[in-house]
Amino acid sequence: MTITDEDCLAETLAFNEQFEATAASRPTRGAAPDANVLALLRRNRLGGQTPPVRLPQGQDRVVAGGVRVRAFVPDHVDGVYLHMHGGGWAFGSAGGQDEKLWRLAVEARLAVVSVEYRLAPEHPFPAGPDDCEAVARWLVANAAAEFGTQRLLIGGESAGAHLSVVTLLRLRDRHGITGAFRAAHLLFGLYDLSMTPSQRSFGSRRLLSNTDTLRGGYELFTPGMGPEQRRDAEVSPLFADLAGLPPARIVVGTEDPLLDDSLFLAGRWQAAGAPVRLGVVAGAMHGFTLFPLTITEREQEREREFLAGAGR
């Protein structure tokens, strides 16, 4: 394991400390929140940040028999990136990262298709995975006609990384589709919903995610399931047979309760036969790319470089 970005560790840790201090004034989220608390958390997901900018380059569409997506199509397209947003399966939207996704589209020459999958708890498992699977199948069948290329890539952040792996496994196991998606980019994902050691031991630090918020998220996404049920490979891809999956880049920070998820998945992914680039970012908390940090700019540049060259 190689830890990157140690030269800006002081800045990263200082931001974490500031975030924790600000978080002390926000409502806690442990057990699954009621409807009022959930609505407040959705409005204030990042602790008072300004609403996301929606760019005119984003196109809202309905595909795959009724799933909403937000697409970004630059003048030059060399591939299609199927993106799943993060937010613990209960927060976020396909329109929450327009600036980042449009920059990715232009600089990596990709049509970016972000899935507006249904959110828990109104739509618990398997609704979100069903929507992502449907859009992935639509792209396999229609990318050449829609975008002029069959070079498909997949990825996302946090819950979106989980949904990306689940989608690849569903394509393989339900439809016999392997190789259609040529690479995966997985950023601080959740892969064991029964909780890895780092999830269990992280505690109650008021960073973007901690042990309590993870447990609450699992209750929203998989209500009524116990730990053993959550170890099912269809829910927790860390327990799946990973044979036949594409090359991947897996990234996580050292101050993320999901550190073990990425470390364990990278080992199993590589053991199953696919190349893996593992990036472990010094001092980075969960969701660090959402904030204006040196490590954010570096990580987004590395992401663009990986996706621009992957699967050629």
C-alpha positions in Angstrom: 0.0 0.0 0.0 1.4 3.4 -1.0 0.0 6.5 0.8 -0.1 9.6 -1.4 -0.2 13.4 -0.8 1.7 13.4 2.5 3.2 16.7 1.5 -0.2 18.4 2.1 -1.2 16.4 5.2 -1.1 19.4 7.4 -3.7 21.2 5.3 -5.9 18.1 5.1 -5.9 17.4 8.8 -6.6 21.1 9.6 -9.6 21.0 7.3 -10.8 17.8 9.1 -10.5 19.6 12.5 -12.4 22.6 11.2 -15.1 20.3 9.8 -15.5 18.5 13.1 -15.9 21.8 15.0 -18.5 23.0 12.6 -20.4 19.7 12.7 -20.8 20.0 16.4 -23.7 22.5 15.7 -25.5 20.2 13.2 -28.1 17.5 14.0 -26.6 14.1 14.6 -27.5 11.2 12.4 -27.2 7.8 13.9 -30.2 5.5 13.8 -32.3 5.9 10.7 -33.8 9.4 11.0 -37.5 10.2 10.8 -39.0 12.1 7.8 -38.4 15.6 9.2 -34.8 14.9 10.1 -34.2 13.3 6.8 -35.6 16.3 4.9 -33.4 18.6 6.9 -30.3 16.4 6.3 -31.1 16.4 2.5 -31.3 20.2 2.5 -28.2 20.6 4.5 -26.2 17.5 3.5 -22.8 19.2 3.5 -23.3 21.4 6.5 -24.4 24.7 5.0 -22.6 24.7 1.6 -24.3 26.6 -1.1 -26.6 24.7 -3.4 -24.9 22.9 -6.3 -24.6 24.8 -9.6 -26.6 23.4 -12.5 -24.9 24.0 -15.8 -26.8 24.4 -19.1 -24.5 21.7 -20.6 -26.4 19.1 -18.4 -29.2 17.3 -20.3 -32.0 15.7 -18.2 -33.3 12.6 -20.0 -35.4 9.5 -19.3 -33.9 6.2 -20.6 -34.1 2.5 -20.1 -37.9 2.5 -19.7 -38.2 5.2 -17.2 -35.0 5.9 -15.3 -33.9 9.6 -15.2 -30.3 10.5 -16.0 -28.3 13.7 -16.4 -26.0 13.6 -19.4 -23.0 15.8 -20.3 -21.8 15.4 -23.9 -18.8 17.4 -25.1 -17.9 18.1 -28.7 -15.5 15.3 -28.9 -16.5 11.9 -27.4 -14.1 9.0 -27.1 -16.0 7.0 -24.6 -19.0 7.0 -22.2 -18.7 7.2 -18.4 -21.6 5.8 -16.4 -21.6 7.7 -13.1 -23.4 6.9 -9.9 -23.5 9.7 -7.3 -22.8 9.2 -3.6 -25.0 10.1 -0.6 -25.5 6.9 1.4 -28.3 5.8 -1.1 -30.5 8.3 0.6 -29.0 11.7 -0.4 -27.6 13.4 -3.4 -28.7 13.6 -7.0 -27.4 13.3 -10.5 -27.4 17.1 -10.8 -25.3 17.7 -7.7 -21.9 17.7 -9.4 -22.4 19.5 -12.7 -19.2 21.5 -12.7 -17.0 18.4 -11.9 -18.8 16.1 -14.3 -18.7 18.7 -17.2 -15.0 19.3 -16.6 -14.5 15.5 -16.7 -16.5 15.2 -19.9 -14.5 17.9 -21.7 -11.0 17.0 -20.5 -11.3 13.2 -20.7 -13.4 13.4 -23.9 -16.3 11.4 -22.4 -20.0 11.5 -22.5 -20.9 11.3 -18.9 -24.3 9.8 -17.9 -25.1 10.2 -14.3 -28.0 8.0 -12.9 -30.8 9.7 -10.9 -31.5 6.4 -9.1 -34.3 6.2 -6.6 -33.4 7.0 -3.0 -34.0 5.2 0.2 -35.9 5.0 2.5 -38.7 5.8 0.2 -37.2 3.3 -2.3 -35.0 0.8 -0.4 -32.9 -2.0 -1.8 -33.1 -3.1 -4.5 -34.6 0.0 -6.2 -31.4 1.9 -6.6 -29.4 -1.0 -7.9 -32.3 -1.8 -10.3 -32.2 1.7 -11.8 -28.4 1.5 -12.2 -28.5 -1.9 -13.8 -31.2 -0.7 -16.2 -29.2 2.3 -17.4 -26.0 0.1 -17.8 -27.9 -2.3 -20.0 -29.3 0.6 -22.0 -25.8 1.9 -22.6 -24.5 -1.5 -23.6 -27.2 -1.7 -26.3 -27.4 2.0 -27.3 -24.0 3.7 -26.7 -22.8 3.4 -30.2 -26.0 4.9 -31.7 -26.3 7.6 -29.0 -22.7 8.6 -28.6 -20.7 7.1 -31.4 -18.6 4.8 -29.2 -18.8 1.5 -27.5 -16.0 2.3 -25.0 -17.8 2.2 -21.7 -16.5 3.1 -18.3 -18.3 3.0 -14.9 -17.8 4.5 -11.5 -18.9 6.7 -8.6 -18.3 7.9 -5.1 -19.3 6.3 -1.8 -22.7 4.7 -2.3 -22.1 5.3 -6.0 -19.0 3.2 -5.9 -21.0 0.4 -4.3 -23.7 0.7 -6.9 -21.0 0.6 -9.7 -19.7 -2.8 -8.5 -23.2 -4.2 -7.9 -24.1 -3.2 -11.4 -21.0 -4.9 -12.9 -21.9 -8.1 -11.0 -25.5 -8.0 -12.1 -24.5 -7.6 -15.7 -22.3 -10.6 -15.4 -24.6 -12.8 -13.3 -28.0 -11.9 -14.7 -27.2 -11.2 -18.3 -23.9 -12.8 -19.1 -22.4 -9.4 -20.0 -18.6 -9.1 -19.2 -16.1 -6.8 -20.9 -18.7 -4.2 -22.0 -17.4 -1.8 -19.3 -13.7 -1.6 -19.8 -12.7 0.1 -16.5 -14.1 1.1 -13.1 -13.3 4.1 -11.0 -14.3 3.6 -7.3 -13.9 6.4 -4.9 -14.3 5.8 -1.1 -16.9 3.1 -1.6 -18.9 0.9 0.8 -18.5 -2.8 0.0 -19.4 -4.6 3.2 -22.7 -3.5 4.7 -22.2 -5.9 7.6 -19.3 -3.5 8.5 -15.5 -4.0 8.1 -13.2 -3.5 11.1 -12.5 0.1 10.1 -16.2 0.9 10.0 -16.8 -0.6 13.4 -13.8 1.0 15.1 -14.0 4.5 13.7 -16.4 5.7 16.4 -18.4 8.9 16.6 -15.9 11.5 15.1 -18.0 14.2 13.5 -16.5 13.9 10.0 -18.7 13.4 6.9 -19.2 9.7 7.8 -18.6 7.7 10.9 -19.7 4.4 12.6 -23.1 5.8 13.6 -24.0 7.4 10.2 -23.0 4.2 8.4 -25.3 2.1 10.6 -28.1 4.6 10.0 -27.5 4.5 6.3 -27.7 0.7 6.2 -31.0 0.8 8.0 -32.4 3.2 5.4 -31.1 1.2 2.5 -31.7 -2.3 3.7 -34.4 -2.0 6.4 -35.1 -5.1 8.4 -31.9 -6.9 7.4 -29.4 -8.2 9.9 -25.6 -8.4 9.5 -25.8 -11.9 8.0 -28.3 -10.9 5.4 -26.2 -7.8 4.5 -23.3 -10.2 3.8 -25.2 -11.5 0.8 -23.1 -10.9 -2.3 -26.0 -9.0 -3.9 -25.9 -6.5 -1.1 -22.2 -6.4 -0.1 -20.0 -6.9 -3.2 -16.9 -7.6 -1.1 -18.4 -11.1 -0.6 -19.0 -11.7 -4.3 -17.0 -13.7 -6.8 -15.1 -10.9 -8.6 -14.0 -12.9 -11.7 -14.5 -11.2 -15.0 -14.6 -7.6 -13.8 -12.6 -4.9 -15.6 -9.4 -3.1 -14.4 -10.2 -0.7 -11.6 -8.8 2.4 -9.8 -9.8 2.3 -6.1 -9.3 5.4 -3.9 -9.8 6.0 -0.2 -8.4 8.3 2.5 -6.6 7.2 5.7 -9.2 9.0 7.9 -12.2 7.3 6.3 -14.2 4.7 8.2 -14.4 2.9 4.9 -10.6 2.4 4.6 -10.8 -1.4 5.0 -13.6 -1.6 2.4 -11.3 -0.3 -0.3 -8.2 -2.2 0.9 -10.0 -5.5 1.1 -11.8 -5.0 -2.3 -8.6 -4.0 -4.0 -6.9 -7.3 -2.8 -9.8 -9.5 -3.9 -10.3 -7.6 -7.2 -6.6 -8.2 -8.1 -6.7 -11.8 -6.9 -9.6 -12.4 -9.2 -7.4 -11.5 -12.2 -8.0 -7.8 -13.0 -5.4 -5.0 -12.6 -6.0 -2.6 -9.8 -4.6 0.9 -9.0 -5.0 1.6 -5.3 -4.8 5.1 -4.1 -4.7 5.8 -0.3 -4.7 9.6 0.4 -3.0 10.8 3.6 -5.3 12.3 6.1 -8.3 12.4 3.8 -11.8 11.9 5.3 -14.8 10.3 3.6 -16.1 12.5 0.8 -12.9 14.7 0.7 -13.4 15.4 -3.0 -16.5 17.5 -2.2 -14.3 20.2 -0.6 -11.8 22.8 -1.9 -8.6 21.1 -0.9 -5.3 20.5 -2.6 -5.9 16.8 -2.4 -9.3 17.3 -4.2 -7.7 19.0 -7.2 -5.0 16.4 -7.4 -7.4 13.5 -7.0 -9.8 14.9 -9.7 -6.9 15.3 -12.1 -5.8 11.7 -11.4 -9.4 10.5 -12.0 -9.6 12.4 -15.3 -6.3 10.9 -16.4 -7.3 7.4 -15.5 -10.7 7.6 -17.3 -9.2 9.3 -20.4 -6.8 6.5 -20.9 -8.7 3.5 -19.6 -10.0 0.7 -21.8 -8.3 1.8 -25.0 
